[in-house]
Amino acid sequence: MILARTDALIHGWEEVEARVNEFIRVGVDFVLIEALPDREAMQRAVDTFDIPLIANIIEGGKTENLSAVELARMGFAMVTYPITLVAAHLKGTRDALKNLKKTMTTGSPPQILSFEEVCEGVGFNDYWAEEERYKFDG
Protein backbone atom coordinates (compact mmCIF):
# COMPACT_ATOMS: atom_id res chain seq x y z
CA MET A 1 0.00 0.00 0.00
CA ILE A 2 1.36 3.40 -0.94
CA LEU A 3 0.26 6.50 0.93
CA ALA A 4 1.05 9.91 -0.53
CA ARG A 5 0.90 13.11 1.48
CA THR A 6 0.85 16.66 0.29
CA ASP A 7 1.27 19.86 2.27
CA ALA A 8 0.54 21.91 -0.86
CA LEU A 9 -2.55 23.69 0.45
CA ILE A 10 -0.35 26.58 1.57
CA HIS A 11 0.24 27.18 -2.15
CA GLY A 12 -3.48 27.07 -3.02
CA TRP A 13 -6.11 24.56 -4.05
CA GLU A 14 -4.81 24.36 -7.62
CA GLU A 15 -1.47 23.04 -6.34
CA VAL A 16 -3.28 20.45 -4.23
CA GLU A 17 -5.24 19.32 -7.29
CA ALA A 18 -2.09 19.07 -9.39
CA ARG A 19 -0.27 16.99 -6.81
CA VAL A 20 -3.17 14.69 -5.95
CA ASN A 21 -3.89 14.10 -9.63
CA GLU A 22 -0.22 13.19 -10.12
CA PHE A 23 -0.42 10.80 -7.16
CA ILE A 24 -3.45 9.17 -8.76
CA ARG A 25 -1.66 8.97 -12.11
CA VAL A 26 1.33 7.13 -10.64
CA GLY A 27 -0.92 4.70 -8.77
CA VAL A 28 -0.85 5.53 -5.08
CA ASP A 29 -3.47 3.87 -2.89
CA PHE A 30 -4.33 6.63 -0.40
CA VAL A 31 -3.81 10.39 -0.21
CA LEU A 32 -3.49 12.64 2.81
CA ILE A 33 -3.98 16.36 2.16
CA GLU A 34 -2.45 18.09 5.14
CA ALA A 35 -4.13 21.01 6.96
CA LEU A 36 -7.59 20.98 5.41
CA PRO A 37 -8.98 23.69 7.69
CA ASP A 38 -12.69 22.94 7.97
CA ARG A 39 -15.59 20.71 6.95
CA GLU A 40 -16.07 22.57 3.69
CA ALA A 41 -12.47 22.03 2.58
CA MET A 42 -12.60 18.42 3.72
CA GLN A 43 -15.80 17.76 1.83
CA ARG A 44 -14.39 19.50 -1.24
CA ALA A 45 -11.40 17.15 -1.18
CA VAL A 46 -13.58 14.06 -0.86
CA ASP A 47 -15.87 15.26 -3.65
CA THR A 48 -13.00 16.25 -5.95
CA PHE A 49 -10.73 13.24 -5.90
CA ASP A 50 -11.53 9.68 -6.88
CA ILE A 51 -9.11 8.07 -4.43
CA PRO A 52 -9.40 7.08 -0.75
CA LEU A 53 -8.47 10.06 1.40
CA ILE A 54 -6.99 10.08 4.87
CA ALA A 55 -7.87 12.76 7.41
CA ASN A 56 -5.09 13.87 9.73
CA ILE A 57 -6.49 15.22 12.99
CA ILE A 58 -4.12 17.03 15.30
CA GLU A 59 -5.93 18.30 18.36
CA GLY A 60 -5.54 22.06 18.32
CA GLY A 61 -4.03 21.97 14.82
CA LYS A 62 -5.21 23.57 11.60
CA THR A 63 -7.73 20.88 10.68
CA GLU A 64 -11.11 20.93 12.39
CA ASN A 65 -11.18 18.26 15.09
CA LEU A 66 -13.87 15.85 13.88
CA SER A 67 -14.68 12.34 15.05
CA ALA A 68 -13.85 9.29 12.97
CA VAL A 69 -17.59 8.73 12.50
CA GLU A 70 -18.10 12.24 11.11
CA LEU A 71 -15.11 11.83 8.81
CA ALA A 72 -16.38 8.48 7.54
CA ARG A 73 -19.78 10.03 6.82
CA MET A 74 -18.03 12.72 4.80
CA GLY A 75 -16.29 10.01 2.77
CA PHE A 76 -12.82 9.72 4.31
CA ALA A 77 -11.39 6.23 4.15
CA MET A 78 -9.14 6.54 7.17
CA VAL A 79 -8.21 8.95 9.95
CA THR A 80 -5.02 9.42 11.90
CA TYR A 81 -4.61 11.10 15.28
CA PRO A 82 -0.80 11.38 15.23
CA ILE A 83 -0.17 13.30 18.45
CA THR A 84 -2.97 12.01 20.68
CA LEU A 85 -0.80 9.48 22.52
CA VAL A 86 2.12 11.90 22.79
CA ALA A 87 -0.21 14.54 24.27
CA ALA A 88 -1.73 11.99 26.68
CA HIS A 89 1.72 10.88 27.77
CA LEU A 90 2.87 14.47 28.34
CA LYS A 91 -0.28 15.32 30.30
CA GLY A 92 0.06 12.19 32.42
CA THR A 93 3.73 12.91 33.09
CA ARG A 94 3.02 16.52 34.05
CA ASP A 95 0.13 15.52 36.31
CA ALA A 96 2.21 12.81 37.99
CA LEU A 97 5.12 15.18 38.59
CA LYS A 98 2.81 17.88 40.00
CA ASN A 99 1.21 15.36 42.35
CA LEU A 100 4.58 13.95 43.36
CA LYS A 101 5.89 17.44 44.12
CA LYS A 102 2.73 18.28 46.08
CA THR A 103 2.88 15.12 48.20
CA MET A 104 6.63 14.96 48.85
CA THR A 105 6.20 16.70 52.19
CA THR A 106 2.64 15.71 53.01
CA GLY A 107 2.50 11.96 52.51
CA SER A 108 2.59 9.22 49.92
CA PRO A 109 2.16 10.07 46.25
CA PRO A 110 -1.07 8.85 44.66
CA GLN A 111 -0.90 5.42 43.09
CA ILE A 112 -1.46 5.79 39.36
CA LEU A 113 -1.40 2.10 38.47
CA SER A 114 -0.83 -0.95 40.63
CA PHE A 115 2.56 -2.63 40.44
CA GLU A 116 0.86 -5.58 38.77
CA GLU A 117 -0.64 -3.32 36.07
CA VAL A 118 2.74 -1.76 35.39
CA CYS A 119 4.42 -5.17 35.14
CA GLU A 120 1.77 -6.38 32.70
CA GLY A 121 1.85 -3.14 30.71
CA VAL A 122 5.61 -3.12 30.12
CA GLY A 123 5.86 -6.86 29.50
CA PHE A 124 7.61 -7.97 32.69
CA ASN A 125 5.20 -10.88 33.20
CA ASP A 126 6.01 -12.29 29.77
CA TYR A 127 9.73 -11.75 30.41
CA TRP A 128 9.57 -13.54 33.78
CA ALA A 129 7.59 -16.43 32.29
CA GLU A 130 10.20 -16.81 29.56
CA GLU A 131 12.96 -16.60 32.17
CA GLU A 132 11.42 -19.55 34.00
CA ARG A 133 11.80 -21.72 30.89
CA TYR A 134 15.57 -21.26 30.96
CA LYS A 135 16.21 -21.58 34.69
CA PHE A 136 18.96 -23.99 35.59
CA ASP A 137 17.93 -26.34 38.37
CA GLY A 138 21.43 -27.57 39.02
N, C-alpha and C positions, 0 to 999 in steps of 0.2 A: 504494500500500500504506500502510495506517495502522497504526502501532504505538502501543499505549497502555501506559503504565507506571503502576504504583501502588506507593507506599511505605506502604500502609495497614496492613501487618502489625503495626506498632507499636501500632495501635489494636485489634488482635484479628482473628481469622479471619473473624468475621461482617462486619467492615468490608471486608475483602478480597473476600469473596463479593459484597457489595453493589456494590462498584465494578466488579469484573470482569463481573458480570451486566449492569451498565449499559453497559459497554464493548461487550459482545456485542449488547445491544439497539440501540445506535446504529450498529453495523456495522463495528467495527474489524476488522482482519485478524489481528493478533497481539497478545498480551498478555505483558508482563514484570511479574512480581510480585517486587519487590525484597526481598532479605534473607531468602529462604527458608532456614532455618538448617541443615537436614539432609535426608538422603534421604527420611525419612518425610514431612516437610512438602512436599518437592518432588513426591513420588509422590501425595500428597493433592491437590495442585494439579492435576496432570495428570489424575487420576481424577475430579476434581470438575467441571472446566470443559471444555465442548465447543468449544474454540477452540485454535488452535496457540499454544503457550507458548514463551517465550524464557527460557533460563537466563542469568543474569548472574553470571559467576564472577570474583571479585576475589581474587587470591591473598592469603591472610591476612585476608580479609574475613569477613563473617557467614555467607555461604553456603558449605557444604561444597565443597571444591575437587575436583570430579569431572571426568573426561575427557569429551570430546564424544561418544565412543562410549557411555559409561555413560549420559549424559544422553539420547541418542537411544533407547537401550534402554528407558529409563523412559518415553519418550513425548514428550520435548521436541522441538520443531520446529527450534529454532535455539539457538545458544549464543554469547554474547559474552564476550570476555576484555578488558575495556576499559582495564586499566592495564598489561597485560603488556609492551607495547612501551615505555611510559613507564618502567616498572621496569627493563627491559633497558637502556634508554638511560642511566638514572641509574647503574646498576651499572657499565656500560662506562665512563662518564665518570669515576666515582670510581676505578675500577681504573687507568685511564689516567693520571689525575692522581697517584695514589700511586706508580705506576711511574716517572712522569716525575720526581717529587720524589726518589725513591730513586736514580735514575741521573744526576741533574744533576751530581753531583760524582764519579761513578765510571765514566762512559762514556756511550755512546749510548743513548737510550731504545729500548725494544723497538718493532719495527715491527708495528703492528696490522693494517694492510692495505697492500698495495703502492700506489704512486702511481697506477698504472693502474686498480686496483680502486676507488680513491676517485674518480678522474675518471669512470669508468663509472657508479658509484653515484650521483653528484650530477648527472649529465647533461652534463658538460663535453664528452664525445665528440660527442654530438648537437649541442651548441652550436657546436663547432668545425667540424663537417661543414656545418652551415647557414651558418656564416660564410664558408666557402670558396665557396659558391654566389654570394655577393654581393661577392666581392673584385674590386676594380677593377684591371685589368691595364695601364692607362695608355693 
